[in-house]
């Protein structure tokens, strides 16, 4: 959302030479803001670990994985 606002400022900028440099700094700012949020993300980073967690949860609840998938 923030990059969309920044994009609008760059597109309407009349200084042709600085348009791309402005957009570059908007992207760098977004990247810097994104880095800390990586560590806040929860969940599983690999499909194998996600499947194992689902299988464990189903076993705890007394359900079968094949019945749930099929």
CHARMM-style PDB file with segment names, atoms N, HN, CA, C and O in Angstrom:
ATOM      1  N   UNK     1       0.837  -1.184   0.000  1.00  0.00      PROA
ATOM      2  CA  UNK     1       0.000   0.000   0.000  1.00  0.00      PROA
ATOM      3  C   UNK     1       0.881   1.247   0.000  1.00  0.00      PROA
ATOM      4  O   UNK     1       0.620   2.211  -0.720  1.00  0.00      PROA
ATOM      5  N   UNK     2       1.912   1.207   0.810  1.00  0.00      PROA
ATOM      6  HN  UNK     2       2.123   0.424   1.395  1.00  0.00      PROA
ATOM      7  CA  UNK     2       2.793   2.367   0.883  1.00  0.00      PROA
ATOM      8  C   UNK     2       3.522   2.574  -0.436  1.00  0.00      PROA
ATOM      9  O   UNK     2       3.714   3.710  -0.870  1.00  0.00      PROA
ATOM     10  N   UNK     3       3.933   1.469  -1.085  1.00  0.00      PROA
ATOM     11  HN  UNK     3       3.777   0.546  -0.733  1.00  0.00      PROA
ATOM     12  CA  UNK     3       4.633   1.616  -2.363  1.00  0.00      PROA
ATOM     13  C   UNK     3       3.705   2.170  -3.441  1.00  0.00      PROA
ATOM     14  O   UNK     3       4.165   2.848  -4.361  1.00  0.00      PROA
ATOM     15  N   UNK     4       2.420   1.895  -3.341  1.00  0.00      PROA
ATOM     16  HN  UNK     4       2.046   1.344  -2.594  1.00  0.00      PROA
ATOM     17  CA  UNK     4       1.468   2.448  -4.300  1.00  0.00      PROA
ATOM     18  C   UNK     4       1.418   3.970  -4.184  1.00  0.00      PROA
ATOM     19  O   UNK     4       1.367   4.669  -5.196  1.00  0.00      PROA
ATOM     20  N   UNK     5       1.432   4.472  -2.981  1.00  0.00      PROA
ATOM     21  HN  UNK     5       1.473   3.904  -2.159  1.00  0.00      PROA
ATOM     22  CA  UNK     5       1.456   5.924  -2.779  1.00  0.00      PROA
ATOM     23  C   UNK     5       2.759   6.493  -3.329  1.00  0.00      PROA
ATOM     24  O   UNK     5       2.755   7.519  -4.009  1.00  0.00      PROA
ATOM     25  N   UNK     6       3.875   5.824  -3.033  1.00  0.00      PROA
ATOM     26  HN  UNK     6       3.878   4.991  -2.480  1.00  0.00      PROA
ATOM     27  CA  UNK     6       5.162   6.267  -3.550  1.00  0.00      PROA
ATOM     28  C   UNK     6       5.215   6.231  -5.057  1.00  0.00      PROA
ATOM     29  O   UNK     6       5.793   7.122  -5.679  1.00  0.00      PROA
ATOM     30  N   UNK     7       4.618   5.209  -5.660  1.00  0.00      PROA
ATOM     31  HN  UNK     7       4.148   4.485  -5.154  1.00  0.00      PROA
ATOM     32  CA  UNK     7       4.585   5.091  -7.118  1.00  0.00      PROA
ATOM     33  C   UNK     7       3.843   6.269  -7.729  1.00  0.00      PROA
ATOM     34  O   UNK     7       4.266   6.814  -8.748  1.00  0.00      PROA
ATOM     35  N   UNK     8       2.748   6.659  -7.114  1.00  0.00      PROA
ATOM     36  HN  UNK     8       2.404   6.217  -6.285  1.00  0.00      PROA
ATOM     37  CA  UNK     8       2.000   7.810  -7.610  1.00  0.00      PROA
ATOM     38  C   UNK     8       2.821   9.082  -7.575  1.00  0.00      PROA
ATOM     39  O   UNK     8       2.722   9.906  -8.484  1.00  0.00      PROA
ATOM     40  N   UNK     9       3.622   9.256  -6.552  1.00  0.00      PROA
ATOM     41  HN  UNK     9       3.702   8.586  -5.813  1.00  0.00      PROA
ATOM     42  CA  UNK     9       4.482  10.432  -6.470  1.00  0.00      PROA
ATOM     43  C   UNK     9       5.557  10.410  -7.544  1.00  0.00      PROA
ATOM     44  O   UNK     9       5.907  11.455  -8.093  1.00  0.00      PROA
ATOM     45  N   UNK    10       6.076   9.249  -7.844  1.00  0.00      PROA
ATOM     46  HN  UNK    10       5.792   8.400  -7.398  1.00  0.00      PROA
ATOM     47  CA  UNK    10       7.133   9.146  -8.851  1.00  0.00      PROA
ATOM     48  C   UNK    10       6.574   9.381 -10.248  1.00  0.00      PROA
ATOM     49  O   UNK    10       7.189  10.082 -11.051  1.00  0.00      PROA
ATOM     50  N   UNK    11       5.427   8.809 -10.542  1.00  0.00      PROA
ATOM     51  HN  UNK    11       4.927   8.239  -9.890  1.00  0.00      PROA
ATOM     52  CA  UNK    11       4.847   8.937 -11.879  1.00  0.00      PROA
ATOM     53  C   UNK    11       4.469  10.373 -12.180  1.00  0.00      PROA
ATOM     54  O   UNK    11       4.642  10.833 -13.308  1.00  0.00      PROA
ATOM     55  N   UNK    12       3.959  11.081 -11.200  1.00  0.00      PROA
ATOM     56  HN  UNK    12       3.819  10.707 -10.283  1.00  0.00      PROA
ATOM     57  CA  UNK    12       3.535  12.472 -11.439  1.00  0.00      PROA
ATOM     58  C   UNK    12       4.692  13.461 -11.310  1.00  0.00      PROA
ATOM     59  O   UNK    12       4.501  14.666 -11.475  1.00  0.00      PROA
ATOM     60  N   UNK    13       5.873  12.961 -11.019  1.00  0.00      PROA
ATOM     61  HN  UNK    13       6.028  11.982 -10.885  1.00  0.00      PROA
ATOM     62  CA  UNK    13       7.037  13.837 -10.899  1.00  0.00      PROA
ATOM     63  C   UNK    13       7.419  14.345 -12.287  1.00  0.00      PROA
ATOM     64  O   UNK    13       7.479  13.565 -13.238  1.00  0.00      PROA
ATOM     65  N   UNK    14       7.676  15.639 -12.410  1.00  0.00      PROA
ATOM     66  HN  UNK    14       7.628  16.273 -11.638  1.00  0.00      PROA
ATOM     67  CA  UNK    14       8.002  16.214 -13.719  1.00  0.00      PROA
ATOM     68  C   UNK    14       9.489  16.177 -14.033  1.00  0.00      PROA
ATOM     69  O   UNK    14       9.866  16.369 -15.190  1.00  0.00      PROA
ATOM     70  N   UNK    15      10.339  15.941 -13.060  1.00  0.00      PROA
ATOM     71  HN  UNK    15      10.034  15.785 -12.120  1.00  0.00      PROA
ATOM     72  CA  UNK    15      11.780  15.862 -13.292  1.00  0.00      PROA
ATOM     73  C   UNK    15      12.111  14.459 -13.797  1.00  0.00      PROA
ATOM     74  O   UNK    15      12.174  13.512 -13.013  1.00  0.00      PROA
ATOM     75  N   UNK    16      12.322  14.328 -15.105  1.00  0.00      PROA
ATOM     76  HN  UNK    16      12.270  15.098 -15.741  1.00  0.00      PROA
ATOM     77  CA  UNK    16      12.493  13.014 -15.734  1.00  0.00      PROA
ATOM     78  C   UNK    16      13.688  12.261 -15.158  1.00  0.00      PROA
ATOM     79  O   UNK    16      13.580  11.063 -14.899  1.00  0.00      PROA
ATOM     80  N   UNK    17      14.813  12.919 -14.952  1.00  0.00      PROA
ATOM     81  HN  UNK    17      14.902  13.893 -15.162  1.00  0.00      PROA
ATOM     82  CA  UNK    17      16.003  12.239 -14.473  1.00  0.00      PROA
ATOM     83  C   UNK    17      15.871  11.672 -13.072  1.00  0.00      PROA
ATOM     84  O   UNK    17      16.472  10.645 -12.755  1.00  0.00      PROA
ATOM     85  N   UNK    18      15.095  12.326 -12.240  1.00  0.00      PROA
ATOM     86  HN  UNK    18      14.607  13.160 -12.497  1.00  0.00      PROA
ATOM     87  CA  UNK    18      15.006  11.858 -10.853  1.00  0.00      PROA
ATOM     88  C   UNK    18      13.839  10.904 -10.607  1.00  0.00      PROA
ATOM     89  O   UNK    18      13.685  10.405  -9.492  1.00  0.00      PROA
ATOM     90  N   UNK    19      13.022  10.644 -11.611  1.00  0.00      PROA
ATOM     91  HN  UNK    19      13.146  11.050 -12.517  1.00  0.00      PROA
ATOM     92  CA  UNK    19      11.885   9.748 -11.402  1.00  0.00      PROA
ATOM     93  C   UNK    19      12.335   8.354 -10.991  1.00  0.00      PROA
ATOM     94  O   UNK    19      11.808   7.789 -10.032  1.00  0.00      PROA
ATOM     95  N   UNK    20      13.291   7.801 -11.699  1.00  0.00      PROA
ATOM     96  HN  UNK    20      13.719   8.260 -12.478  1.00  0.00      PROA
ATOM     97  CA  UNK    20      13.727   6.444 -11.374  1.00  0.00      PROA
ATOM     98  C   UNK    20      14.505   6.401 -10.079  1.00  0.00      PROA
ATOM     99  O   UNK    20      14.413   5.425  -9.335  1.00  0.00      PROA
ATOM    100  N   UNK    21      15.270   7.441  -9.797  1.00  0.00      PROA
ATOM    101  HN  UNK    21      15.345   8.234 -10.402  1.00  0.00      PROA
ATOM    102  CA  UNK    21      16.011   7.440  -8.532  1.00  0.00      PROA
ATOM    103  C   UNK    21      15.046   7.556  -7.351  1.00  0.00      PROA
ATOM    104  O   UNK    21      15.275   6.956  -6.301  1.00  0.00      PROA
ATOM    105  N   UNK    22      13.980   8.317  -7.520  1.00  0.00      PROA
ATOM    106  HN  UNK    22      13.794   8.805  -8.373  1.00  0.00      PROA
ATOM    107  CA  UNK    22      12.975   8.413  -6.465  1.00  0.00      PROA
ATOM    108  C   UNK    22      12.302   7.068  -6.256  1.00  0.00      PROA
ATOM    109  O   UNK    22      12.124   6.629  -5.120  1.00  0.00      PROA
ATOM    110  N   UNK    23      11.929   6.414  -7.348  1.00  0.00      PROA
ATOM    111  HN  UNK    23      12.074   6.772  -8.271  1.00  0.00      PROA
ATOM    112  CA  UNK    23      11.307   5.092  -7.240  1.00  0.00      PROA
ATOM    113  C   UNK    23      12.277   4.097  -6.615  1.00  0.00      PROA
ATOM    114  O   UNK    23      11.855   3.239  -5.839  1.00  0.00      PROA
ATOM    115  N   UNK    24      13.570   4.192  -6.935  1.00  0.00      PROA
ATOM    116  HN  UNK    24      13.912   4.889  -7.565  1.00  0.00      PROA
ATOM    117  CA  UNK    24      14.575   3.320  -6.352  1.00  0.00      PROA
ATOM    118  C   UNK    24      14.591   3.481  -4.826  1.00  0.00      PROA
ATOM    119  O   UNK    24      14.648   2.487  -4.103  1.00  0.00      PROA
ATOM    120  N   UNK    25      14.543   4.712  -4.337  1.00  0.00      PROA
ATOM    121  HN  UNK    25      14.497   5.520  -4.925  1.00  0.00      PROA
ATOM    122  CA  UNK    25      14.573   4.934  -2.894  1.00  0.00      PROA
ATOM    123  C   UNK    25      13.267   4.490  -2.228  1.00  0.00      PROA
ATOM    124  O   UNK    25      13.274   4.065  -1.073  1.00  0.00      PROA
ATOM    125  N   UNK    26      12.163   4.585  -2.942  1.00  0.00      PROA
ATOM    126  HN  UNK    26      12.157   4.931  -3.881  1.00  0.00      PROA
ATOM    127  CA  UNK    26      10.898   4.058  -2.413  1.00  0.00      PROA
ATOM    128  C   UNK    26      11.020   2.547  -2.240  1.00  0.00      PROA
ATOM    129  O   UNK    26      10.594   2.002  -1.222  1.00  0.00      PROA
ATOM    130  N   UNK    27      11.599   1.871  -3.232  1.00  0.00      PROA
ATOM    131  HN  UNK    27      11.944   2.315  -4.059  1.00  0.00      PROA
ATOM    132  CA  UNK    27      11.789   0.416  -3.143  1.00  0.00      PROA
ATOM    133  C   UNK    27      12.749   0.045  -2.023  1.00  0.00      PROA
ATOM    134  O   UNK    27      12.498  -0.910  -1.287  1.00  0.00      PROA
ATOM    135  N   UNK    28      13.829   0.774  -1.883  1.00  0.00      PROA
ATOM    136  HN  UNK    28      14.033   1.550  -2.480  1.00  0.00      PROA
ATOM    137  CA  UNK    28      14.783   0.514  -0.801  1.00  0.00      PROA
ATOM    138  C   UNK    28      14.102   0.698   0.558  1.00  0.00      PROA
ATOM    139  O   UNK    28      14.306  -0.102   1.471  1.00  0.00      PROA
ATOM    140  N   UNK    29      13.299   1.744   0.685  1.00  0.00      PROA
ATOM    141  HN  UNK    29      13.133   2.393  -0.057  1.00  0.00      PROA
ATOM    142  CA  UNK    29      12.556   1.961   1.933  1.00  0.00      PROA
ATOM    143  C   UNK    29      11.604   0.815   2.233  1.00  0.00      PROA
ATOM    144  O   UNK    29      11.489   0.381   3.379  1.00  0.00      PROA
ATOM    145  N   UNK    30      10.924   0.326   1.208  1.00  0.00      PROA
ATOM    146  HN  UNK    30      11.017   0.679   0.277  1.00  0.00      PROA
ATOM    147  CA  UNK    30      10.036  -0.821   1.396  1.00  0.00      PROA
ATOM    148  C   UNK    30      10.797  -2.070   1.795  1.00  0.00      PROA
ATOM    149  O   UNK    30      10.335  -2.847   2.631  1.00  0.00      PROA
ATOM    150  N   UNK    31      11.963  -2.263   1.198  1.00  0.00      PROA
ATOM    151  HN  UNK    31      12.338  -1.632   0.518  1.00  0.00      PROA
ATOM    152  CA  UNK    31      12.793  -3.410   1.525  1.00  0.00      PROA
ATOM    153  C   UNK    31      13.261  -3.347   2.975  1.00  0.00      PROA
ATOM    154  O   UNK    31      13.235  -4.352   3.686  1.00  0.00      PROA
ATOM    155  N   UNK    32      13.684  -2.170   3.408  1.00  0.00      PROA
ATOM    156  HN  UNK    32      13.705  -1.354   2.831  1.00  0.00      PROA
ATOM    157  CA  UNK    32      14.139  -2.004   4.788  1.00  0.00      PROA
ATOM    158  C   UNK    32      12.983  -2.228   5.769  1.00  0.00      PROA
ATOM    159  O   UNK    32      13.185  -2.798   6.842  1.00  0.00      PROA
ATOM    160  N   UNK    33      11.797  -1.792   5.415  1.00  0.00      PROA
ATOM    161  HN  UNK    33      11.633  -1.329   4.544  1.00  0.00      PROA
ATOM    162  CA  UNK    33      10.632  -2.022   6.270  1.00  0.00      PROA
ATOM    163  C   UNK    33      10.225  -3.484   6.274  1.00  0.00      PROA
ATOM    164  O   UNK    33       9.658  -3.963   7.256  1.00  0.00      PROA
ATOM    165  N   UNK    34      10.508  -4.212   5.180  1.00  0.00      PROA
ATOM    166  HN  UNK    34      10.969  -3.824   4.383  1.00  0.00      PROA
ATOM    167  CA  UNK    34      10.117  -5.615   5.077  1.00  0.00      PROA
ATOM    168  C   UNK    34      11.015  -6.526   5.900  1.00  0.00      PROA
ATOM    169  O   UNK    34      10.547  -7.527   6.441  1.00  0.00      PROA
ATOM    170  N   UNK    35      12.305  -6.190   6.002  1.00  0.00      PROA
ATOM    171  HN  UNK    35      12.685  -5.376   5.562  1.00  0.00      PROA
ATOM    172  CA  UNK    35      13.258  -7.075   6.676  1.00  0.00      PROA
ATOM    173  C   UNK    35      12.830  -7.430   8.107  1.00  0.00      PROA
ATOM    174  O   UNK    35      12.858  -8.613   8.446  1.00  0.00      PROA
ATOM    175  N   UNK    36      12.440  -6.491   8.956  1.00  0.00      PROA
ATOM    176  HN  UNK    36      12.417  -5.530   8.680  1.00  0.00      PROA
ATOM    177  CA  UNK    36      12.043  -6.897  10.316  1.00  0.00      PROA
ATOM    178  C   UNK    36      10.775  -7.751  10.344  1.00  0.00      PROA
ATOM    179  O   UNK    36      10.594  -8.561  11.254  1.00  0.00      PROA
ATOM    180  N   UNK    37       9.902  -7.576   9.360  1.00  0.00      PROA
ATOM    181  HN  UNK    37      10.049  -6.919   8.621  1.00  0.00      PROA
ATOM    182  CA  UNK    37       8.657  -8.344   9.376  1.00  0.00      PROA
ATOM    183  C   UNK    37       8.878  -9.810   9.031  1.00  0.00      PROA
ATOM    184  O   UNK    37       8.013 -10.638   9.316  1.00  0.00      PROA
ATOM    185  N   UNK    38      10.007 -10.152   8.427  1.00  0.00      PROA
ATOM    186  HN  UNK    38      10.710  -9.478   8.196  1.00  0.00      PROA
ATOM    187  CA  UNK    38      10.294 -11.556   8.133  1.00  0.00      PROA
ATOM    188  C   UNK    38      10.315 -12.357   9.421  1.00  0.00      PROA
ATOM    189  O   UNK    38       9.829 -13.488   9.460  1.00  0.00      PROA
ATOM    190  N   UNK    39      10.873 -11.779  10.472  1.00  0.00      PROA
ATOM    191  HN  UNK    39      11.267 -10.861  10.440  1.00  0.00      PROA
ATOM    192  CA  UNK    39      11.005 -12.490  11.731  1.00  0.00      PROA
ATOM    193  C   UNK    39       9.692 -12.573  12.503  1.00  0.00      PROA
ATOM    194  O   UNK    39       9.590 -13.329  13.469  1.00  0.00      PROA
ATOM    195  N   UNK    40       8.698 -11.810  12.089  1.00  0.00      PROA
ATOM    196  HN  UNK    40       8.781 -11.196  11.304  1.00  0.00      PROA
ATOM    197  CA  UNK    40       7.391 -11.864  12.730  1.00  0.00      PROA
ATOM    198  C   UNK    40       6.468 -12.893  12.094  1.00  0.00      PROA
ATOM    199  O   UNK    40       5.429 -13.230  12.661  1.00  0.00      PROA
ATOM    200  N   UNK    41       6.843 -13.395  10.913  1.00  0.00      PROA
ATOM    201  HN  UNK    41       7.687 -13.121  10.452  1.00  0.00      PROA
ATOM    202  CA  UNK    41       6.005 -14.355  10.202  1.00  0.00      PROA
ATOM    203  C   UNK    41       5.981 -15.685  10.943  1.00  0.00      PROA
ATOM    204  O   UNK    41       7.018 -16.197  11.365  1.00  0.00      PROA
ATOM    205  N   UNK    42       4.784 -16.231  11.094  1.00  0.00      PROA
ATOM    206  HN  UNK    42       3.942 -15.815  10.751  1.00  0.00      PROA
ATOM    207  CA  UNK    42       4.653 -17.533  11.734  1.00  0.00      PROA
ATOM    208  C   UNK    42       4.287 -18.571  10.686  1.00  0.00      PROA
ATOM    209  O   UNK    42       3.900 -18.238   9.565  1.00  0.00      PROA
ATOM    210  N   UNK    43       4.412 -19.799  11.060  1.00  0.00      PROA
ATOM    211  HN  UNK    43       4.726 -20.069  11.970  1.00  0.00      PROA
ATOM    212  CA  UNK    43       4.054 -20.873  10.141  1.00  0.00      PROA
ATOM    213  C   UNK    43       5.265 -21.706   9.781  1.00  0.00      PROA
ATOM    214  O   UNK    43       6.334 -21.577  10.377  1.00  0.00      PROA
ATOM    215  N   UNK    44       5.075 -22.557   8.803  1.00  0.00      PROA
ATOM    216  HN  UNK    44       4.207 -22.662   8.319  1.00  0.00      PROA
ATOM    217  CA  UNK    44       6.117 -23.479   8.397  1.00  0.00      PROA
ATOM    218  C   UNK    44       6.711 -23.019   7.084  1.00  0.00      PROA
ATOM    219  O   UNK    44       5.990 -22.615   6.173  1.00  0.00      PROA
ATOM    220  N   UNK    45       8.034 -23.081   6.990  1.00  0.00      PROA
ATOM    221  HN  UNK    45       8.620 -23.409   7.731  1.00  0.00      PROA
ATOM    222  CA  UNK    45       8.743 -22.603   5.818  1.00  0.00      PROA
ATOM    223  C   UNK    45       8.938 -23.684   4.786  1.00  0.00      PROA
ATOM    224  O   UNK    45       9.387 -23.396   3.676  1.00  0.00      PROA
ATOM    225  N   UNK    46       8.614 -24.925   5.114  1.00  0.00      PROA
ATOM    226  HN  UNK    46       8.249 -25.159   6.016  1.00  0.00      PROA
ATOM    227  CA  UNK    46       8.756 -25.991   4.127  1.00  0.00      PROA
ATOM    228  C   UNK    46       7.466 -26.806   4.089  1.00  0.00      PROA
ATOM    229  O   UNK    46       6.834 -27.005   5.126  1.00  0.00      PROA
ATOM    230  N   UNK    47       7.070 -27.277   2.914  1.00  0.00      PROA
ATOM    231  HN  UNK    47       7.584 -27.116   2.072  1.00  0.00      PROA
ATOM    232  CA  UNK    47       5.855 -28.091   2.808  1.00  0.00      PROA
ATOM    233  C   UNK    47       5.947 -29.386   3.614  1.00  0.00      PROA
ATOM    234  O   UNK    47       4.940 -29.852   4.147  1.00  0.00      PROA
ATOM    235  N   UNK    48       7.137 -29.970   3.709  1.00  0.00      PROA
ATOM    236  HN  UNK    48       7.955 -29.592   3.276  1.00  0.00      PROA
ATOM    237  CA  UNK    48       7.291 -31.217   4.454  1.00  0.00      PROA
ATOM    238  C   UNK    48       6.988 -31.003   5.938  1.00  0.00      PROA
ATOM    239  O   UNK    48       6.311 -31.822   6.561  1.00  0.00      PROA
ATOM    240  N   UNK    49       7.489 -29.905   6.502  1.00  0.00      PROA
ATOM    241  HN  UNK    49       8.039 -29.240   5.996  1.00  0.00      PROA
ATOM    242  CA  UNK    49       7.202 -29.621   7.912  1.00  0.00      PROA
ATOM    243  C   UNK    49       5.722 -29.308   8.126  1.00  0.00      PROA
ATOM    244  O   UNK    49       5.160 -29.657   9.164  1.00  0.00      PROA
ATOM    245  N   UNK    50       5.096 -28.660   7.164  1.00  0.00      PROA
ATOM    246  HN  UNK    50       5.552 -28.377   6.321  1.00  0.00      PROA
ATOM    247  CA  UNK    50       3.666 -28.359   7.271  1.00  0.00      PROA
ATOM    248  C   UNK    50       2.843 -29.640   7.237  1.00  0.00      PROA
ATOM    249  O   UNK    50       1.915 -29.807   8.029  1.00  0.00      PROA
ATOM    250  N   UNK    51       3.184 -30.554   6.312  1.00  0.00      PROA
ATOM    251  HN  UNK    51       3.938 -30.419   5.669  1.00  0.00      PROA
ATOM    252  CA  UNK    51       2.471 -31.840   6.251  1.00  0.00      PROA
ATOM    253  C   UNK    51       2.655 -32.639   7.534  1.00  0.00      PROA
ATOM    254  O   UNK    51       1.708 -33.256   8.021  1.00  0.00      PROA
ATOM    255  N   UNK    52       3.869 -32.633   8.088  1.00  0.00      PROA
ATOM    256  HN  UNK    52       4.639 -32.131   7.693  1.00  0.00      PROA
ATOM    257  CA  UNK    52       4.131 -33.356   9.331  1.00  0.00      PROA
ATOM    258  C   UNK    52       3.311 -32.772  10.474  1.00  0.00      PROA
ATOM    259  O   UNK    52       2.791 -33.522  11.300  1.00  0.00      PROA
ATOM    260  N   UNK    53       3.188 -31.465  10.537  1.00  0.00      PROA
ATOM    261  HN  UNK    53       3.611 -30.856   9.865  1.00  0.00      PROA
ATOM    262  CA  UNK    53       2.396 -30.828  11.586  1.00  0.00      PROA
ATOM    263  C   UNK    53       0.918 -31.164  11.441  1.00  0.00      PROA
ATOM    264  O   UNK    53       0.233 -31.402  12.435  1.00  0.00      PROA
ATOM    265  N   UNK    54       0.427 -31.184  10.207  1.00  0.00      PROA
ATOM    266  HN  UNK    54       0.984 -30.990   9.400  1.00  0.00      PROA
ATOM    267  CA  UNK    54      -0.978 -31.536   9.970  1.00  0.00      PROA
ATOM    268  C   UNK    54      -1.225 -32.990  10.355  1.00  0.00      PROA
ATOM    269  O   UNK    54      -2.232 -33.311  10.986  1.00  0.00      PROA
ATOM    270  N   UNK    55      -0.300 -33.866   9.972  1.00  0.00      PROA
ATOM    271  HN  UNK    55       0.519 -33.605   9.460  1.00  0.00      PROA
ATOM    272  CA  UNK    55      -0.455 -35.288  10.307  1.00  0.00      PROA
ATOM    273  C   UNK    55      -0.455 -35.484  11.818  1.00  0.00      PROA
ATOM    274  O   UNK    55      -1.248 -36.269  12.340  1.00  0.00      PROA
ATOM    275  N   UNK    56       0.422 -34.783  12.522  1.00  0.00      PROA
ATOM    276  HN  UNK    56       1.066 -34.146  12.099  1.00  0.00      PROA
ATOM    277  CA  UNK    56       0.468 -34.880  13.984  1.00  0.00      PROA
ATOM    278  C   UNK    56      -0.828 -34.390  14.599  1.00  0.00      PROA
ATOM    279  O   UNK    56      -1.366 -35.021  15.509  1.00  0.00      PROA
ATOM    280  N   UNK    57      -1.325 -33.281  14.112  1.00  0.00      PROA
ATOM    281  HN  UNK    57      -0.888 -32.769  13.373  1.00  0.00      PROA
ATOM    282  CA  UNK    57      -2.580 -32.724  14.641  1.00  0.00      PROA
ATOM    283  C   UNK    57      -3.749 -33.684  14.396  1.00  0.00      PROA
ATOM    284  O   UNK    57      -4.596 -33.873  15.269  1.00  0.00      PROA
ATOM    285  N   UNK    58      -3.789 -34.283  13.215  1.00  0.00      PROA
ATOM    286  HN  UNK    58      -3.101 -34.130  12.505  1.00  0.00      PROA
ATOM    287  CA  UNK    58      -4.870 -35.226  12.910  1.00  0.00      PROA
ATOM    288  C   UNK    58      -4.782 -36.462  13.787  1.00  0.00      PROA
ATOM    289  O   UNK    58      -5.805 -36.974  14.242  1.00  0.00      PROA
ATOM    290  N   UNK    59      -3.558 -36.950  14.031  1.00  0.00      PROA
ATOM    291  HN  UNK    59      -2.727 -36.535  13.662  1.00  0.00      PROA
ATOM    292  CA  UNK    59      -3.400 -38.106  14.919  1.00  0.00      PROA
ATOM    293  C   UNK    59      -3.845 -37.767  16.333  1.00  0.00      PROA
ATOM    294  O   UNK    59      -4.473 -38.592  16.996  1.00  0.00      PROA
ATOM    295  N   UNK    60      -3.528 -36.565  16.805  1.00  0.00      PROA
ATOM    296  HN  UNK    60      -3.018 -35.895  16.267  1.00  0.00      PROA
ATOM    297  CA  UNK    60      -3.952 -36.142  18.144  1.00  0.00      PROA
ATOM    298  C   UNK    60      -5.461 -36.086  18.255  1.00  0.00      PROA
ATOM    299  O   UNK    60      -6.018 -36.353  19.320  1.00  0.00      PROA
ATOM    300  N   UNK    61      -6.123 -35.744  17.172  1.00  0.00      PROA
ATOM    301  HN  UNK    61      -5.671 -35.527  16.307  1.00  0.00      PROA
ATOM    302  CA  UNK    61      -7.581 -35.643  17.185  1.00  0.00      PROA
ATOM    303  C   UNK    61      -8.247 -36.969  16.840  1.00  0.00      PROA
ATOM    304  O   UNK    61      -9.474 -37.063  16.821  1.00  0.00      PROA
ATOM    305  N   UNK    62      -7.441 -37.993  16.568  1.00  0.00      PROA
ATOM    306  HN  UNK    62      -6.444 -37.916  16.584  1.00  0.00      PROA
ATOM    307  CA  UNK    62      -7.988 -39.306  16.266  1.00  0.00      PROA
ATOM    308  C   UNK    62      -8.486 -39.442  14.843  1.00  0.00      PROA
ATOM    309  O   UNK    62      -9.303 -40.318  14.561  1.00  0.00      PROA
ATOM    310  N   UNK    63      -8.023 -38.611  13.955  1.00  0.00      PROA
ATOM    311  HN  UNK    63      -7.359 -37.899  14.185  1.00  0.00      PROA
ATOM    312  CA  UNK    63      -8.417 -38.673  12.556  1.00  0.00      PROA
ATOM    313  C   UNK    63      -7.302 -39.266  11.728  1.00  0.00      PROA
ATOM    314  O   UNK    63      -6.156 -39.313  12.175  1.00  0.00      PROA
ATOM    315  N   UNK    64      -7.608 -39.710  10.556  1.00  0.00      PROA
ATOM    316  HN  UNK    64      -8.539 -39.672  10.193  1.00  0.00      PROA
ATOM    317  CA  UNK    64      -6.609 -40.289   9.670  1.00  0.00      PROA
ATOM    318  C   UNK    64      -6.283 -39.278   8.570  1.00  0.00      PROA
ATOM    319  O   UNK    64      -7.166 -38.583   8.068  1.00  0.00      PROA
ATOM    320  N   UNK    65      -5.019 -39.207   8.210  1.00  0.00      PROA
ATOM    321  HN  UNK    65      -4.301 -39.772   8.618  1.00  0.00      PROA
ATOM    322  CA  UNK    65      -4.581 -38.270   7.180  1.00  0.00      PROA
ATOM    323  C   UNK    65      -5.190 -38.613   5.826  1.00  0.00      PROA
ATOM    324  O   UNK    65      -5.595 -37.714   5.089  1.00  0.00      PROA
ATOM    325  N   UNK    66      -5.261 -39.902   5.486  1.00  0.00      PROA
ATOM    326  HN  UNK    66      -4.932 -40.632   6.085  1.00  0.00      PROA
ATOM    327  CA  UNK    66      -5.819 -40.298   4.196  1.00  0.00      PROA
ATOM    328  C   UNK    66      -7.290 -39.903   4.063  1.00  0.00      PROA
ATOM    329  O   UNK    66      -7.740 -39.495   2.993  1.00  0.00      PROA
ATOM    330  N   UNK    67      -8.033 -40.031   5.170  1.00  0.00      PROA
ATOM    331  HN  UNK    67      -7.667 -40.363   6.040  1.00  0.00      PROA
ATOM    332  CA  UNK    67      -9.448 -39.681   5.138  1.00  0.00      PROA
ATOM    333  C   UNK    67      -9.619 -38.156   4.971  1.00  0.00      PROA
ATOM    334  O   UNK    67     -10.540 -37.692   4.298  1.00  0.00      PROA
ATOM    335  N   UNK    68      -8.725 -37.406   5.589  1.00  0.00      PROA
ATOM    336  HN  UNK    68      -7.977 -37.783   6.136  1.00  0.00      PROA
ATOM    337  CA  UNK    68      -8.839 -35.958   5.504  1.00  0.00      PROA
ATOM    338  C   UNK    68      -8.424 -35.446   4.135  1.00  0.00      PROA
ATOM    339  O   UNK    68      -9.010 -34.490   3.628  1.00  0.00      PROA
ATOM    340  N   UNK    69      -7.425 -36.069   3.534  1.00  0.00      PROA
ATOM    341  HN  UNK    69      -6.949 -36.846   3.946  1.00  0.00      PROA
ATOM    342  CA  UNK    69      -6.948 -35.621   2.218  1.00  0.00      PROA
ATOM    343  C   UNK    69      -7.873 -36.101   1.133  1.00  0.00      PROA
ATOM    344  O   UNK    69      -8.170 -35.347   0.207  1.00  0.00      PROA
ATOM    345  N   UNK    70      -8.342 -37.337   1.214  1.00  0.00      PROA
ATOM    346  HN  UNK    70      -8.100 -37.949   1.967  1.00  0.00      PROA
ATOM    347  CA  UNK    70      -9.175 -37.928   0.163  1.00  0.00      PROA
ATOM    348  C   UNK    70     -10.562 -37.448   0.274  1.00  0.00      PROA
ATOM    349  OT1 UNK    70     -11.415 -37.835  -0.524  1.00  0.00      PROA
TER     350      UNK     70
END
